[in-house]
């Protein structure tokens, strides 16, 4: 199963009162913020809080973000920063290093994929996360406690119920094995091209009933058929007889 969530941040003034939120569905979301911070810090904090909230599950996680800065920081730039002692390519210090180091730690051993979505474009999960992050920033601006949300309440793994929440994607049931279709009739007519297995299909009639002793078969092939059988055998590194046996 895969958990799909959106993470978003907000800042009033940037920097100013900021908020963060992650959202899976109405029963699984969280929000928070601080009296002073940037929009990028809110975006990063939202992803970090989502990773922490879902740390107890083995399910894979898809995180939708409208911030390419967040996605690129985690998926592209972070390995280089770590090699350089959390320095950028120009030698300058990595911004928001404390959050980046916490994100790096939270990502360890997790099956996480990121997907970019355009903000304020009607994407349901992104809109829900944005609304809650913005509400948290406004709460800090008004010097009151924001709505924190219910947190992560999904039951996953062996104890999960058969139902699925809005953000929980269950793998489809395997398709039934299709019945074997009969071998098509060879195409008649001059110049008709037929697969080699179809040309040998008439040989199968001999094996309708089990035989008590080996059956000798004598097959007459045209020069072209013989050449194609030889090519098939050479490609598989086997003899002509073995190639013919595999067709049967």
N, C-alpha and C positions, 0 to 999 in steps of 0.2 A: 504494500500500500504506500501511497505517497501523500504527504501533507502539503497542501498548497496554501501559502499565506502571502499577504502584502505587508510591507514595512515602510513607514514614512516618517518624515520629520517636519517641523515647522518652527519658525522663529519670527517674532514680531519686532522688527527693527534690524535684525541680523547684523550684529548681535543684539540680543534683547531677551525677553522671556521666551523660552523655547519649549517645544513639546516633542514627544515621540510616541509612536503607536505601532503595534502590529495587529493584524486582523486575519482570522481564519473564517469565523462565522460569528453570529450574534452571541453564541455561548462560549466562544473561545477568542478572547482578545485582551489586550492590556495597553495601558497608556501611562505616561508620566512626563517628566520634564524637569526644568530648573528655572530659577529666577533670571539667570543670565547665561546665554549660550548662542551658538550659531545654528543655522539651518543644517549644515553638514554634520555637526555634532549630534543633532536630533536624529538625522537619517542613520548615522552609524550606531547610535544608542538603540534605535528601534530594532536593527538587525541583531545586535548583541543580546538584547532582552529576549528576542524570539528564540535565539539559539540556546540561551540559558533555560527558558521555559520548557523547551522541548528536549532538553538534554537526557531525560529519562526514557525516551522512546528510541527504538531501533529503526523506525520508519524513515524513509528518505524524505527530504524536504526541498520544496521549490519555493524560493523567496522572490517575490515580485517587487521591484524597486523602480521608482522614476528618477533615481539619481545614478547617472553613469559614474560619477565620482566614487560612490560607494562600491559599485560592482567592479570597476577597474582597480580600485585600491585593493580589494580582497582577492580578485582572480588574476590580476596581471602584475601589479606593481609590488605587492607585498614580498614575494620571494627575493627580489632585488634589494628592497629596503633592508631585509633581515641580513642579507650577505654583507651589506655595507654598514652594519651596525645601526640600522634605522636612520640611514641617511639617504637623501634623494640622489639622483644621478649627478646633480650639480654640486653635491656636497652639503647642501643645506639640510637642516633637520626636518624629519617627517612631521607634518602637522597632525595634531590629535593623536600623538604617539601612544598615549595611555589607552585610548579606545582601540587603536590598531593592534596593540599587543594583546589586549583582552579578546578581540575578535579572532586573532590568530590562534590563541589557546582554545577558544570555544569551538573552532572549526575542526580541531584535531579529531580524527576518527569518525567524522560525520559524513554522511552522504548528502551533500547540499549542492543544489544548482541554483543559479541566479537567472532571472529573466527581467529584461528591461521593459517597462510599460510607460507610455506617455502619460504624464500627469494631467489631471483635470480634463480627461478625454472620455469620461463615462465608463471607465473600467470599474466594475462593482467593488472588487476587493481593494483596489487602490483608493477609490473614493471613500470607502469606509475607514481605511487607515488614516487618510488625510484629514477627514472630519474629526477624528478622535485626537490626532496630534495637534491640530489647530485649537481644539477645545481645551487641551491641556495647557498650551501656551497662553491662551486667554485667561485660564484660571490662575496661572502664576502672575500674569499681569495684574489681575484683580486681587492678588494676595490671598487666594483661597485654594483649598485642596482640590486637585482635579479628580475626575472620575477615573478610578484605576482599572476597572473592568474585572471580569471573572477570572482572568488568567487562562491557563491551558487546562482544559477539563476533558479532552478527548480520551477515550479508552482505546488503546492500541495494542497490537500484539495478539497473543493467543486468547486473551480474555475479552477482546473486542466483541461487541455485539454484531449481529448481522446487518444492522442498519448502518448508514454512512452519513456523516455530517457534510455540510456544504463544502468544506475545504478538504475533505478526506476522499481521495480517489482510490477506489478499490480496483484491483486487477480484474479484467473480464474473465468469465468462465471459459475454460478451454473449449474450442469448437469440437464437436463430435468428429471422430475419424470418418472421412467419407468412404462410401462403399467403392470397391474397386470397379472401374469401368472396363467393359470388354475391349480387347485389342481391336483397333479399327481395321476395317477391311482394306486390303491393298488397293491402291488407285490403279485402275485399268487405263490403258491407252498408251500410245507411243510417247516416249520421252518423259513419262510421269516419274517424278522423283519421290522415292519412298525411304523412310528411315530404315536402317538395317534391321532393327528389332522387329519391324512390321514384316519385312521380307521373310524372316525366320519364324513368324508366328504360327504357320501351319504345322511346324514340327511339334508344337505343344500337344497336338491331338493324341500323339502316341502315349502321353503320360496321363491320360484321363483316369486310368486304372493303374494301381501299383503293380510293378512287374517283379516276378520272383527272381529274375536273372537280368543282367544287363541287356540293353536293346542296342543293336547295331543300326546306325543311321548313315545313309549315304546321300549327300547333298550335292547337287550340281549347281555350281555358281558360274555366273558370267565373269569375264575378265574384270569388268568394272566392280562387281560385287566382291570378287576376291581381293582386289586392290584396296577397297574400303575396309574389308575385314582385316587385312594386313596392317593398314594404317591404325585401326583401332587397337590391334594387339600390340603393335610397336609403342603406341602412346601409353599403354598400360604396363608395358614391360613383360608381357606374357606371350605364350605360344598361340598359334592359330587355333589349335584345338581348345585351349583354355578360354579363348575369346568366344568361341562358338558355344561352349558349355555355359558361359555366363549369360549369353543371350537366351538360352533355354531356362 
